[in-house]
Structure formats: structure tokens, C-alpha cells
């Protein structure tokens, strides 16, 4: 039975905000502590959302994003992207805030995740064509010499961590759906065309919306 009762959750803040990141971290700690992870597990998760709106960086925040860190089975998590977590092999993403913000509020299981991924590939291809160059988002170049939103050091999801954070995902629970439920909509998407998975539809945007959106993603023209 999932640790978090979804009926108790309400939106707390925009994607990437301090309030939202702290709430996601709190949920992750509860889930992973209940899993009684073995002391053999050392792994970390970070998501760093670059080019966030200035309103999300109030109070001197240095990063929009949050982390989960497991060191010898002990769990910590919180707002921000600490160097200690970044040094541990795991899941480390660095991606423009606007590339991931709105669609992260969609609730889904495995099939929805696949559809979101497919919609995102269409979006990225359309923006690459619009900008006229490869890697328009400025993703870091990985050890294979390719741009990637995932950054080193990469490490596999421990089975116990994946099972705990994904528990109940097909029924609307799991860390992704918890984070989506905690998220409030950001105003930039009020009039943008989006798919059922809330991914922006670049082809259906007006010329002004296209220009505004790529700027929001930190893309230089």
C-alpha cells in the first residue's frame, strides 16, 4: 500500500518553486524511509531547472530544483542542488524550466509517460527546426560527445528505490503523480496550445508565442 495518501495532497507552488521542491522532498523522504533501504545503497537524484522565472528565485535561491540523496541507506532530500548529491552516481537532470514545467503537472502511469516522451520529441524537433541549429537548449555534452539533459555521474536506479518511489503509479500514486498534484499552474501556459499530456504544441503556436516560448526556454536566437 502506498505511503502517501493522495487525497491529503493539495497544490503548494509552481513547478521548480521552493515550496514545491520542499514538498516533493518531504514526500520522497517518507516513502524511502518506509522502504527500509539496505545500507548498501548510495544513490542520488537531482533535477536542476535552468532559466527559471525570476519570481521563483526570490530569497537568494541558487537553483530551481530539488534533490534526493541516499547514503548507505540513509535518506535526505530538499530544495536545491547540493554538490554532495551531484557527486553521487544516480539520476541527474539539467534542463530548462520551460521545457519541462507544464507537462510535469500531468497525471499518468507508464503509457502516459511514453506519450509524454513522444510529445516532447515532437516539441524538441520543431524547436530545433525553428532555431536552425542542433542542441538549441544548450544541453551539456556527455561522455559520448552527445548533448543530453542527463548529466554525469549517471548511476542505475536501485531496485528498492524505484519500487518505492513508483509504487501505485498506475493507480495515480508514485513520486511523479505526487509531484504533479503538488504543482500549481504557471501563468506562461495560460494561452499556449498543449497536448493531453500538457506538452506545448509548437506548430500550433502563433509567431509571437513561438518567439516567447523559445526565449522562456533560454534559447538564444
C-alpha positions in Angstrom: 0.0 0.0 0.0 1.4 3.4 -1.0 2.8 5.5 1.9 1.3 8.8 0.7 -2.5 9.2 0.7 -3.1 11.3 -2.5 -6.4 12.6 -1.1 -4.4 14.6 1.5 -2.4 16.5 -1.1 -3.1 20.0 -2.4 -1.1 22.2 -4.7 1.6 24.2 -2.9 3.5 26.1 -5.6 4.7 26.3 -9.1 7.0 23.7 -10.7 10.5 24.5 -9.6 9.5 26.7 -6.7 10.9 26.4 -3.2 7.6 25.4 -1.7 7.0 22.7 -4.3 10.5 21.3 -4.1 10.4 21.0 -0.4 7.0 19.3 -0.6 8.3 16.8 -3.2 11.4 16.2 -1.0 9.2 15.6 2.1 7.1 13.0 0.2 10.3 11.3 -1.1 11.7 11.0 2.4 8.5 9.5 3.8 8.4 6.9 1.0 12.0 5.9 1.1 12.3 5.8 4.9 9.2 3.5 5.0 11.0 1.2 2.5 13.8 0.5 5.0 16.5 0.7 2.3 19.6 -1.5 2.8 22.8 0.1 3.9 24.4 -1.0 0.7 22.5 1.7 -1.3 24.2 5.0 -2.1 22.5 6.9 -4.9 21.2 10.4 -5.7 18.6 12.2 -7.7 18.8 15.8 -8.8 16.7 17.9 -11.2 18.1 21.3 -11.9 15.7 23.6 -13.9 17.7 26.3 -15.6 16.4 29.6 -16.8 13.6 29.8 -14.3 11.4 32.9 -14.0 12.9 35.5 -11.5 9.9 35.1 -9.2 11.0 31.5 -8.4 14.4 32.6 -7.3 13.4 35.0 -4.5 15.3 34.9 -1.3 18.6 34.2 -2.8 17.9 30.7 -4.2 20.8 29.5 -6.4 18.9 26.7 -8.2 15.3 25.9 -9.1 15.1 22.2 -8.4 15.3 19.6 -5.7 17.3 16.5 -4.7 17.0 13.1 -3.1 20.1 11.5 -1.6 20.6 8.1 -0.2 24.0 7.4 1.5 24.5 4.0 2.9 20.7 3.5 3.1 20.0 6.8 4.9 17.7 9.3 3.1 17.9 13.1 2.9 16.1 15.4 0.4 15.3 19.0 0.0 15.1 22.1 -2.2 18.3 22.9 -4.2 21.1 21.1 -5.9 23.9 20.3 -3.4 27.3 19.4 -4.7 27.3 16.4 -2.4 24.3 14.9 -4.2 25.7 15.8 -7.6 28.9 13.8 -6.9 27.0 10.6 -6.3 26.2 8.4 -9.3 22.5 8.4 -10.0 19.7 10.3 -11.8 20.9 13.9 -12.5 18.9 16.1 -14.9 19.7 19.6 -16.0 17.1 21.1 -18.3 15.5 24.5 -19.0 12.5 25.1 -16.7 10.1 25.9 -19.6 11.0 22.6 -21.4 9.5 20.5 -18.6 7.3 22.7 -16.4 3.8 22.4 -17.7 3.9 18.7 -18.7 5.2 17.8 -15.2 1.7 18.6 -13.9 0.1 15.8 -15.9 -1.0 12.7 -14.0 -0.1 9.4 -15.7 1.2 5.8 -15.5 3.6 4.0 -17.9 1.6 4.7 -21.0 1.1 8.3 -20.2 4.8 8.6 -19.6 5.5 7.1 -23.0 3.1 9.5 -24.6 4.6 12.5 -22.8 8.0 11.4 -24.2 6.7 11.1 -27.7 5.1 14.6 -27.5 8.3 16.0 -26.1 10.3 14.6 -29.0 7.9 16.4 -31.4 8.3 19.6 -29.5 12.1 19.4 -29.5 12.3 18.6 -33.2 10.0 21.6 -34.0 12.1 24.0 -31.9 15.4 22.7 -33.4 14.0 23.3 -36.9 12.7 26.8 -35.9 16.1 27.8 -34.4 18.1 26.2 -37.2 20.8 24.5 -35.2 21.3 21.4 -33.2 21.1 21.4 -29.4 19.2 24.7 -29.2 18.7 24.2 -25.4 22.4 24.0 -24.7 22.3 20.6 -23.0 25.6 19.5 -21.5 27.7 17.2 -23.7 28.0 13.8 -22.1 31.0 11.4 -22.1 29.9 10.1 -25.5 30.1 13.5 -27.0 26.3 14.0 -27.3 24.0 16.6 -25.9 21.9 15.2 -23.1 19.7 16.6 -20.4 21.1 13.8 -18.1 24.5 14.7 -16.7 27.3 12.6 -15.2 27.8 10.8 -13.0 25.0 8.5 -14.1 24.1 5.5 -12.0 21.2 3.0 -12.2 18.1 3.3 -10.1 18.4 0.8 -7.2 15.6 -1.6 -7.5 14.4 -0.9 -4.0 14.3 2.9 -4.7 12.5 2.5 -8.0 9.9 0.2 -6.5 9.2 2.5 -3.5 9.0 5.8 -5.5 6.9 4.1 -8.3 4.5 2.2 -6.0 0.9 2.8 -7.1 1.9 4.7 -10.2 -0.7 3.0 -12.4 -3.4 4.0 -9.9 -2.4 7.6 -9.6 0.2 7.4 -6.9 4.0 7.3 -7.0 6.5 10.2 -6.8 5.7 11.7 -10.2 2.0 11.9 -9.5 2.7 13.2 -6.0 4.8 16.0 -7.5 2.2 16.7 -10.2 -0.5 17.0 -7.6 1.6 19.4 -5.5 2.1 21.7 -8.6 0.2 24.8 -9.4 0.0 26.0 -13.0 2.4 28.7 -14.1 0.9 31.7 -16.0 3.1 31.4 -19.1 0.9 28.4 -20.2 -2.4 30.1 -19.9 -2.9 30.5 -23.6 -0.5 28.0 -25.1 -1.8 25.0 -27.1 -0.8 21.8 -25.4 -1.3 18.0 -25.8 -3.3 15.8 -23.5 0.0 15.3 -21.6 0.3 19.1 -21.3 3.3 19.3 -23.7 3.3 22.5 -25.7 2.3 22.1 -29.4 4.9 24.3 -31.1 3.3 24.0 -34.5 0.0 25.4 -33.3 1.5 28.5 -31.6 1.3 31.9 -33.1 4.5 33.5 -34.3 4.7 35.6 -31.1 4.0 32.6 -28.9 6.9 30.7 -30.6 9.3 33.6 -30.1 8.2 33.9 -26.4 8.4 30.2 -25.7 11.9 29.7 -27.1 13.1 32.7 -25.1 11.5 31.2 -22.0 13.5 28.1 -22.6 16.7 30.1 -22.6 17.3 29.6 -26.3 19.4 32.3 -28.0 18.3 33.3 -31.5 
